[in-house]
Amino acid sequence: MTIVFSDKFNEHVITPDHPESPRRLEAIYDSLTKAGLWKNVLTPKDATMKELEAVHTLDYLSFLDKFGERALSIDTLVHKETFSIARLAAGGGIMAAEAAWKKEKPAIALVRPPGHHAGPQFGGGFCYLNNIAIAAKQVLHTAKKVAIVDIDVHHGNGTQQIFHHDPQVLYISTHQRYIYPGTGDPDDFGIGEGKGFTVNVPMMSGAGDSSFDFAYDKIVLPILSEYRPEMLLVSIGTDAHYRDPLASLTLSSNGFAREVSSLLDFAKRNCNNRIAFFLEGGYDLESLSEIITHTVGLFNGKNTPLKNVAIADAGCQELESLKSIVQMQKIYWKL
């Protein structure tokens, strides 16, 4: 396994009371250290401008670099050091993907700021550069097909837009419907040559374990199996957890563990164990740290204990909606 991390990520402070704070990585570090899992840690280097330009326009990069002390959006402020730290986070994502590809073992990029809301020429939602998309572009220098699975509670509008037209990248997102950023409708399948390679699985407030289990069993894993990617990249946000303050899905820590375990198993069986995780959201420190610790433990076949395991959705609240999505996706996939 490989962990990618830098202390410099904790120098990124949007505002003193902002939920996307250094405390997130501090909690993860403390939890991994306590579990004896803080090892094989690599220090990243900045992504090059060439690597960034594979995803973002030069105008946007120049704008972000010279933006100064201003607000990119209401909740996403830019400071003089923001672009530099964001470049380091993007470089950390590339390093994690390259390590997973070369070593054929799972890796995780414990980076800040997150990235999946950043598009070719925009940022927002606490994101400036799209770490997972930048890494995917680098993987495609070697691989022919890559899959991105986004398990953050918010739809990865930036990642979707970057690969909306690209059949070399399958993008699958499970997310809460009708919250920020307002994208990710189930009938958005991609455009042009990329049509069919965008898979959105939105769920209503209250959806949890049984709904997600159905989504993975009937949609996510079957489509991954049919697509047959050479590498799997995962945007791991833990804000679909019932403890998270910024949304209202009800996944338990066990529910997250099943998702992660199924993706690790898929990668082991189908991608030569080439899988990399990229930290996105998750703002309850207790659930965030235990889910990330459990994920890293699974890299080594170790089951670390989970405390936040209450089940709110035992009856598959989203059953009819998910069945409808299955029917929609049958246009493109053999479900």
C-alpha positions as a LaTeX table, in Angstrom:
\begin{tabular}{lrrr}
\hline
Residue & $x$ (\AA) & $y$ (\AA) & $z$ (\AA) \\
\hline
Met1 & 0.00 & 0.00 & 0.00 \\
Thr2 & 1.01 & 3.62 & $-0.41$ \\
Ile3 & $-0.10$ & 6.75 & 1.43 \\
Val4 & 0.64 & 10.15 & $-0.13$ \\
Phe5 & 0.69 & 13.08 & 2.30 \\
Ser6 & 2.37 & 16.40 & 3.04 \\
Asp7 & 2.24 & 18.62 & 6.11 \\
Lys8 & 1.85 & 21.54 & 3.70 \\
Phe9 & $-1.75$ & 20.48 & 3.08 \\
Asn10 & $-2.56$ & 21.67 & 6.60 \\
Glu11 & $-1.43$ & 25.18 & 5.69 \\
His12 & $-4.54$ & 25.50 & 3.53 \\
Val13 & $-7.11$ & 27.38 & 5.62 \\
Ile14 & $-10.12$ & 28.82 & 3.78 \\
Thr15 & $-11.45$ & 30.55 & 6.92 \\
Pro16 & $-10.81$ & 29.67 & 10.58 \\
Asp17 & $-14.26$ & 28.10 & 11.04 \\
His18 & $-14.57$ & 26.47 & 7.61 \\
Pro19 & $-15.62$ & 22.77 & 7.57 \\
Glu20 & $-12.90$ & 21.89 & 5.03 \\
Ser21 & $-10.17$ & 22.44 & 7.57 \\
Pro22 & $-6.75$ & 21.05 & 8.56 \\
Arg23 & $-8.49$ & 19.19 & 11.39 \\
Arg24 & $-9.69$ & 16.68 & 8.81 \\
Leu25 & $-6.21$ & 15.42 & 7.96 \\
Glu26 & $-5.10$ & 15.73 & 11.57 \\
Ala27 & $-7.93$ & 13.40 & 12.64 \\
Ile28 & $-7.05$ & 10.92 & 9.89 \\
Tyr29 & $-3.35$ & 11.00 & 10.84 \\
Asp30 & $-4.14$ & 10.40 & 14.52 \\
Ser31 & $-6.46$ & 7.50 & 13.69 \\
Leu32 & $-4.05$ & 5.83 & 11.25 \\
Thr33 & $-1.16$ & 6.23 & 13.67 \\
Lys34 & $-3.16$ & 4.70 & 16.53 \\
Ala35 & $-4.04$ & 1.74 & 14.28 \\
Gly36 & $-0.40$ & 1.23 & 13.28 \\
Leu37 & $-1.18$ & 2.05 & 9.65 \\
Trp38 & 0.84 & 5.24 & 9.16 \\
Lys39 & 3.56 & 3.71 & 7.00 \\
Asn40 & 4.78 & 3.65 & 3.41 \\
Val41 & 4.11 & 7.39 & 3.28 \\
Leu42 & 5.34 & 9.33 & 0.24 \\
Thr43 & 5.81 & 13.10 & 0.09 \\
Pro44 & 4.39 & 14.57 & $-3.13$ \\
Lys45 & 5.84 & 17.14 & $-5.47$ \\
Asp46 & 3.94 & 19.85 & $-7.34$ \\
Ala47 & 2.05 & 18.90 & $-10.46$ \\
Thr48 & 3.68 & 20.54 & $-13.47$ \\
Met49 & 1.86 & 23.11 & $-15.54$ \\
Lys50 & 1.79 & 20.61 & $-18.40$ \\
Glu51 & 0.05 & 18.08 & $-16.15$ \\
Leu52 & $-2.46$ & 20.70 & $-15.00$ \\
Glu53 & $-3.13$ & 21.88 & $-18.57$ \\
Ala54 & $-4.22$ & 18.37 & $-19.52$ \\
Val55 & $-7.38$ & 19.15 & $-17.52$ \\
His56 & $-7.62$ & 22.90 & $-16.91$ \\
Thr57 & $-7.38$ & 25.79 & $-19.35$ \\
Leu58 & $-4.29$ & 27.97 & $-19.21$ \\
Asp59 & $-6.52$ & 31.01 & $-18.68$ \\
Tyr60 & $-8.08$ & 29.44 & $-15.59$ \\
Leu61 & $-4.70$ & 28.39 & $-14.17$ \\
Ser62 & $-3.28$ & 31.89 & $-14.70$ \\
Phe63 & $-6.41$ & 33.42 & $-13.18$ \\
Leu64 & $-6.15$ & 31.17 & $-10.11$ \\
Asp65 & $-2.44$ & 31.88 & $-9.71$ \\
Lys66 & $-2.92$ & 35.65 & $-9.83$ \\
Phe67 & $-6.35$ & 35.84 & $-8.19$ \\
Gly68 & $-5.09$ & 37.26 & $-4.89$ \\
Glu69 & $-7.05$ & 37.38 & $-1.64$ \\
Arg70 & $-10.57$ & 37.01 & $-2.98$ \\
Ala71 & $-13.56$ & 34.66 & $-3.05$ \\
Leu72 & $-13.76$ & 32.22 & $-5.94$ \\
Ser73 & $-17.29$ & 31.45 & $-4.72$ \\
Ile74 & $-19.17$ & 32.13 & $-1.50$ \\
Asp75 & $-17.59$ & 29.16 & 0.31 \\
Thr76 & $-14.31$ & 28.86 & $-1.61$ \\
Leu77 & $-11.79$ & 31.59 & $-0.84$ \\
Val78 & $-8.42$ & 32.02 & $-2.52$ \\
His79 & $-5.32$ & 33.12 & $-0.58$ \\
Lys80 & $-1.81$ & 33.80 & $-1.83$ \\
Glu81 & $-0.71$ & 30.22 & $-1.02$ \\
Thr82 & $-3.82$ & 28.47 & $-2.37$ \\
Phe83 & $-2.62$ & 27.76 & $-5.91$ \\
Ser84 & 0.70 & 26.39 & $-4.67$ \\
Ile85 & $-0.94$ & 24.00 & $-2.20$ \\
Ala86 & $-3.54$ & 22.96 & $-4.78$ \\
Arg87 & $-0.72$ & 22.13 & $-7.21$ \\
Leu88 & 0.87 & 19.99 & $-4.51$ \\
Ala89 & $-2.44$ & 18.19 & $-3.92$ \\
Ala90 & $-2.72$ & 17.51 & $-7.66$ \\
Gly91 & 0.85 & 16.22 & $-7.65$ \\
Gly92 & $-0.04$ & 13.98 & $-4.71$ \\
Gly93 & $-2.91$ & 12.52 & $-6.69$ \\
Ile94 & $-0.61$ & 11.75 & $-9.61$ \\
Met95 & 1.89 & 10.13 & $-7.25$ \\
Ala96 & $-0.78$ & 7.89 & $-5.69$ \\
Ala97 & $-2.08$ & 6.79 & $-9.09$ \\
Glu98 & 1.42 & 6.09 & $-10.40$ \\
Ala99 & 2.32 & 4.11 & $-7.27$ \\
Ala100 & $-0.83$ & 1.99 & $-7.56$ \\
Trp101 & $-0.18$ & 1.39 & $-11.25$ \\
Lys102 & 3.49 & 0.44 & $-10.92$ \\
Lys103 & 3.32 & $-1.53$ & $-7.67$ \\
Glu104 & $-0.08$ & $-3.12$ & $-8.42$ \\
Lys105 & $-1.16$ & $-2.32$ & $-4.87$ \\
Pro106 & $-3.77$ & 0.13 & $-3.53$ \\
Ala107 & $-2.78$ & 3.71 & $-2.77$ \\
Ile108 & $-4.49$ & 6.69 & $-1.18$ \\
Ala109 & $-3.88$ & 10.40 & $-1.72$ \\
Leu110 & $-4.58$ & 12.14 & 1.60 \\
Val111 & $-4.62$ & 15.57 & 0.05 \\
Arg112 & $-6.21$ & 18.97 & 0.59 \\
Pro113 & $-7.82$ & 20.88 & $-0.99$ \\
Pro114 & $-10.21$ & 18.37 & $-2.57$ \\
Gly115 & $-10.91$ & 18.50 & $-6.29$ \\
His116 & $-14.01$ & 16.92 & $-7.82$ \\
His117 & $-15.97$ & 20.20 & $-8.15$ \\
Ala118 & $-13.22$ & 21.87 & $-10.20$ \\
Gly119 & $-13.82$ & 21.87 & $-13.94$ \\
Pro120 & $-11.74$ & 22.92 & $-16.94$ \\
Gln121 & $-12.17$ & 26.62 & $-16.20$ \\
Phe122 & $-13.92$ & 26.87 & $-12.84$ \\
Gly123 & $-13.59$ & 25.97 & $-9.19$ \\
Gly124 & $-15.98$ & 25.96 & $-6.24$ \\
Gly125 & $-17.31$ & 23.69 & $-3.53$ \\
Phe126 & $-13.96$ & 23.96 & $-1.68$ \\
Cys127 & $-12.13$ & 22.78 & $-4.85$ \\
Tyr128 & $-9.60$ & 24.56 & $-7.08$ \\
Leu129 & $-7.86$ & 21.87 & $-9.19$ \\
Asn130 & $-9.37$ & 18.49 & $-10.02$ \\
Asn131 & $-6.91$ & 16.05 & $-8.43$ \\
Ile132 & $-8.51$ & 12.82 & $-9.63$ \\
Ala133 & $-9.02$ & 14.05 & $-13.19$ \\
Ile134 & $-5.42$ & 15.25 & $-13.43$ \\
Ala135 & $-4.24$ & 11.84 & $-12.23$ \\
Ala136 & $-6.56$ & 10.03 & $-14.66$ \\
Lys137 & $-5.09$ & 11.98 & $-17.57$ \\
Gln138 & $-1.61$ & 10.84 & $-16.57$ \\
Val139 & $-2.73$ & 7.21 & $-16.24$ \\
Leu140 & $-4.15$ & 7.41 & $-19.78$ \\
His141 & $-0.63$ & 7.86 & $-21.13$ \\
Thr142 & $-0.30$ & 4.13 & $-20.38$ \\
Ala143 & $-3.80$ & 2.73 & $-19.96$ \\
Lys144 & $-6.53$ & 2.71 & $-22.58$ \\
Lys145 & $-9.48$ & 2.79 & $-20.16$ \\
Val146 & $-9.89$ & 4.14 & $-16.63$ \\
Ala147 & $-12.95$ & 4.18 & $-14.37$ \\
Ile148 & $-13.65$ & 6.83 & $-11.74$ \\
Val149 & $-16.12$ & 6.01 & $-8.97$ \\
Asp150 & $-17.21$ & 9.04 & $-6.94$ \\
Ile151 & $-18.72$ & 8.18 & $-3.55$ \\
Asp152 & $-18.81$ & 11.73 & $-2.18$ \\
Val153 & $-22.30$ & 12.91 & $-1.14$ \\
His154 & $-22.05$ & 15.76 & $-3.66$ \\
His155 & $-21.99$ & 15.13 & $-7.38$ \\
Gly156 & $-18.55$ & 15.63 & $-8.93$ \\
Asn157 & $-19.66$ & 18.16 & $-11.51$ \\
Gly158 & $-16.09$ & 19.10 & $-12.39$ \\
Thr159 & $-14.98$ & 15.51 & $-12.99$ \\
Gln160 & $-18.09$ & 14.79 & $-15.05$ \\
Gln161 & $-17.58$ & 17.85 & $-17.25$ \\
Ile162 & $-13.92$ & 17.04 & $-17.87$ \\
Phe163 & $-14.72$ & 13.54 & $-19.13$ \\
His164 & $-18.27$ & 14.07 & $-20.42$ \\
His165 & $-17.18$ & 13.42 & $-24.01$ \\
Asp166 & $-14.49$ & 10.81 & $-23.34$ \\
Pro167 & $-15.12$ & 7.04 & $-23.73$ \\
Gln168 & $-11.71$ & 6.31 & $-22.22$ \\
Val169 & $-12.99$ & 7.36 & $-18.80$ \\
Leu170 & $-16.10$ & 5.86 & $-17.23$ \\
Tyr171 & $-17.46$ & 8.19 & $-14.54$ \\
Ile172 & $-19.88$ & 6.76 & $-11.95$ \\
Ser173 & $-21.28$ & 8.92 & $-9.16$ \\
Thr174 & $-23.56$ & 8.09 & $-6.24$ \\
His175 & $-24.74$ & 11.29 & $-4.57$ \\
Gln176 & $-27.57$ & 13.11 & $-2.82$ \\
Arg177 & $-30.08$ & 14.67 & $-5.15$ \\
Tyr178 & $-31.05$ & 18.36 & $-5.12$ \\
Ile179 & $-28.09$ & 19.63 & $-3.10$ \\
Tyr180 & $-24.90$ & 21.38 & $-4.24$ \\
Pro181 & $-23.92$ & 21.53 & $-7.07$ \\
Gly182 & $-27.34$ & 20.60 & $-8.47$ \\
Thr183 & $-25.99$ & 18.39 & $-11.27$ \\
Gly184 & $-25.87$ & 14.63 & $-11.72$ \\
Asp185 & $-29.31$ & 13.77 & $-13.03$ \\
Pro186 & $-29.82$ & 10.08 & $-13.85$ \\
Asp187 & $-30.59$ & 10.84 & $-17.50$ \\
Asp188 & $-27.27$ & 12.63 & $-18.04$ \\
Phe189 & $-25.30$ & 9.92 & $-19.84$ \\
Gly190 & $-22.50$ & 11.98 & $-21.38$ \\
Ile191 & $-22.19$ & 13.61 & $-24.79$ \\
Gly192 & $-20.83$ & 12.71 & $-28.22$ \\
Glu193 & $-18.40$ & 9.80 & $-28.14$ \\
Gly194 & $-18.70$ & 9.81 & $-24.35$ \\
Lys195 & $-22.41$ & 9.06 & $-24.35$ \\
Gly196 & $-23.08$ & 6.13 & $-22.05$ \\
Phe197 & $-19.88$ & 6.59 & $-20.06$ \\
Thr198 & $-21.39$ & 8.91 & $-17.45$ \\
Val199 & $-23.47$ & 7.06 & $-14.85$ \\
Asn200 & $-25.30$ & 9.12 & $-12.23$ \\
Val201 & $-27.06$ & 7.48 & $-9.29$ \\
Pro202 & $-28.69$ & 10.25 & $-7.25$ \\
Met203 & $-30.59$ & 9.45 & $-4.05$ \\
Met204 & $-33.00$ & 11.42 & $-1.93$ \\
Ser205 & $-32.41$ & 12.60 & 1.64 \\
Gly206 & $-32.51$ & 9.67 & 4.07 \\
Ala207 & $-31.14$ & 7.01 & 1.72 \\
Gly208 & $-28.58$ & 4.78 & 3.35 \\
Asp209 & $-27.15$ & 1.28 & 3.60 \\
Ser210 & $-29.74$ & $-0.85$ & 1.83 \\
Ser211 & $-30.20$ & 1.65 & $-1.00$ \\
Phe212 & $-26.46$ & 1.87 & $-1.59$ \\
Asp213 & $-26.11$ & $-1.92$ & $-1.41$ \\
Phe214 & $-28.73$ & $-2.22$ & $-4.17$ \\
Ala215 & $-27.01$ & 0.49 & $-6.24$ \\
Tyr216 & $-23.67$ & $-1.31$ & $-6.06$ \\
Asp217 & $-25.10$ & $-4.78$ & $-6.70$ \\
Lys218 & $-27.34$ & $-3.79$ & $-9.61$ \\
Ile219 & $-25.67$ & $-0.74$ & $-11.18$ \\
Val220 & $-22.13$ & 0.19 & $-10.12$ \\
Leu221 & $-20.38$ & $-3.19$ & $-10.08$ \\
Pro222 & $-22.13$ & $-4.66$ & $-13.15$ \\
Ile223 & $-21.26$ & $-1.59$ & $-15.23$ \\
Leu224 & $-17.64$ & $-1.65$ & $-14.03$ \\
Ser225 & $-17.46$ & $-5.34$ & $-14.95$ \\
Glu226 & $-18.77$ & $-4.71$ & $-18.44$ \\
Tyr227 & $-16.53$ & $-1.67$ & $-19.02$ \\
Arg228 & $-13.39$ & $-3.55$ & $-17.89$ \\
Pro229 & $-11.12$ & $-0.62$ & $-16.92$ \\
Glu230 & $-7.40$ & $-1.13$ & $-16.54$ \\
Met231 & $-7.39$ & 1.03 & $-13.42$ \\
Leu232 & $-9.93$ & 2.20 & $-10.87$ \\
Leu233 & $-9.76$ & 5.66 & $-9.28$ \\
Val234 & $-12.05$ & 6.51 & $-6.36$ \\
Ser235 & $-13.14$ & 9.94 & $-5.12$ \\
Ile236 & $-13.64$ & 9.03 & $-1.47$ \\
Gly237 & $-15.81$ & 11.50 & 0.36 \\
Thr238 & $-17.35$ & 10.34 & 3.64 \\
Asp239 & $-20.08$ & 12.99 & 3.75 \\
Ala240 & $-22.83$ & 10.53 & 2.82 \\
His241 & $-22.48$ & 9.30 & 6.42 \\
Tyr242 & $-25.41$ & 9.88 & 8.76 \\
Arg243 & $-23.18$ & 11.91 & 11.11 \\
Asp244 & $-22.04$ & 14.39 & 8.47 \\
Pro245 & $-23.29$ & 17.96 & 9.02 \\
Leu246 & $-23.38$ & 19.11 & 5.37 \\
Ala247 & $-25.85$ & 16.64 & 3.85 \\
Ser248 & $-28.59$ & 14.19 & 4.81 \\
Leu249 & $-27.89$ & 10.74 & 3.44 \\
Thr250 & $-27.64$ & 8.03 & 6.11 \\
Leu251 & $-24.85$ & 5.63 & 5.16 \\
Ser252 & $-23.26$ & 3.93 & 8.16 \\
Ser253 & $-19.57$ & 3.23 & 8.52 \\
Asn254 & $-20.32$ & $-0.41$ & 7.71 \\
Gly255 & $-22.07$ & 0.75 & 4.53 \\
Phe256 & $-18.96$ & 2.65 & 3.49 \\
Ala257 & $-16.82$ & $-0.36$ & 4.36 \\
Arg258 & $-18.87$ & $-2.57$ & 2.03 \\
Glu259 & $-18.51$ & $-0.05$ & $-0.79$ \\
Val260 & $-14.75$ & 0.21 & $-0.35$ \\
Ser261 & $-14.35$ & $-3.55$ & 0.03 \\
Ser262 & $-16.33$ & $-4.21$ & $-3.16$ \\
Leu263 & $-14.21$ & $-1.72$ & $-5.13$ \\
Leu264 & $-10.97$ & $-3.17$ & $-3.77$ \\
Asp265 & $-12.17$ & $-6.67$ & $-4.65$ \\
Phe266 & $-13.14$ & $-5.54$ & $-8.14$ \\
Ala267 & $-9.72$ & $-3.97$ & $-8.70$ \\
Lys268 & $-7.94$ & $-7.07$ & $-7.44$ \\
Arg269 & $-9.91$ & $-9.35$ & $-9.75$ \\
Asn270 & $-10.08$ & $-7.11$ & $-12.82$ \\
Cys271 & $-7.42$ & $-4.38$ & $-12.71$ \\
Asn272 & $-4.31$ & $-6.18$ & $-11.43$ \\
Asn273 & $-4.98$ & $-4.54$ & $-8.05$ \\
Arg274 & $-4.51$ & $-1.08$ & $-9.58$ \\
Ile275 & $-6.73$ & 1.19 & $-7.50$ \\
Ala276 & $-6.12$ & 4.61 & $-5.97$ \\
Phe277 & $-8.29$ & 6.64 & $-3.60$ \\
Phe278 & $-8.43$ & 10.45 & $-3.52$ \\
Leu279 & $-9.72$ & 12.27 & $-0.45$ \\
Glu280 & $-12.67$ & 14.52 & $-1.24$ \\
Gly281 & $-15.25$ & 15.59 & 1.38 \\
Gly282 & $-16.28$ & 14.38 & 4.82 \\
Tyr283 & $-16.75$ & 16.87 & 7.64 \\
Asp284 & $-17.59$ & 14.82 & 10.72 \\
Leu285 & $-14.14$ & 14.03 & 12.05 \\
Glu286 & $-15.08$ & 10.82 & 13.83 \\
Ser287 & $-16.76$ & 9.11 & 10.87 \\
Leu288 & $-14.21$ & 10.53 & 8.41 \\
Ser289 & $-11.22$ & 9.20 & 10.33 \\
Glu290 & $-12.67$ & 5.76 & 11.04 \\
Ile291 & $-13.74$ & 5.21 & 7.41 \\
Ile292 & $-10.36$ & 6.28 & 6.00 \\
Thr293 & $-8.56$ & 4.17 & 8.60 \\
His294 & $-10.73$ & 1.17 & 7.76 \\
Thr295 & $-10.02$ & 1.73 & 4.06 \\
Val296 & $-6.26$ & 1.79 & 4.57 \\
Gly297 & $-6.56$ & $-1.24$ & 6.83 \\
Leu298 & $-8.29$ & $-3.15$ & 4.05 \\
Phe299 & $-5.26$ & $-2.47$ & 1.83 \\
Asn300 & $-3.41$ & $-4.79$ & 4.22 \\
Gly301 & $-6.22$ & $-7.24$ & 4.91 \\
Lys302 & $-6.84$ & $-5.69$ & 8.32 \\
Asn303 & $-10.34$ & $-4.96$ & 9.62 \\
Thr304 & $-10.14$ & $-1.98$ & 11.93 \\
Pro305 & $-13.14$ & $-1.47$ & 14.26 \\
Leu306 & $-16.06$ & 0.75 & 13.26 \\
Lys307 & $-18.26$ & 2.50 & 15.82 \\
Asn308 & $-20.80$ & 4.49 & 13.84 \\
Val309 & $-22.83$ & 1.63 & 12.43 \\
Ala310 & $-26.49$ & 2.51 & 13.06 \\
Ile311 & $-28.75$ & 1.68 & 10.10 \\
Ala312 & $-31.43$ & 4.22 & 9.19 \\
Asp313 & $-32.38$ & 2.82 & 5.77 \\
Ala314 & $-32.99$ & $-0.91$ & 6.14 \\
Gly315 & $-35.82$ & $-1.15$ & 3.63 \\
Cys316 & $-34.17$ & 0.23 & 0.49 \\
Gln317 & $-35.87$ & 3.61 & 0.50 \\
Glu318 & $-34.68$ & 4.31 & $-3.06$ \\
Leu319 & $-35.78$ & 0.97 & $-4.55$ \\
Glu320 & $-38.18$ & 2.33 & $-7.16$ \\
Ser321 & $-35.85$ & 5.17 & $-8.16$ \\
Leu322 & $-32.92$ & 2.77 & $-8.47$ \\
Lys323 & $-34.97$ & 0.32 & $-10.53$ \\
Ser324 & $-35.76$ & 3.23 & $-12.85$ \\
Ile325 & $-32.05$ & 4.01 & $-13.19$ \\
Val326 & $-31.36$ & 0.36 & $-14.01$ \\
Gln327 & $-33.87$ & 0.58 & $-16.85$ \\
Met328 & $-32.31$ & 3.84 & $-18.12$ \\
Gln329 & $-28.82$ & 2.33 & $-18.10$ \\
Lys330 & $-29.96$ & $-0.74$ & $-20.05$ \\
Ile331 & $-29.73$ & 1.47 & $-23.13$ \\
Tyr332 & $-25.95$ & 1.30 & $-22.74$ \\
Trp333 & $-25.18$ & $-1.63$ & $-20.43$ \\
Lys334 & $-26.28$ & $-5.25$ & $-20.02$ \\
Leu335 & $-27.86$ & $-4.92$ & $-16.60$ \\
\hline
\end{tabular}
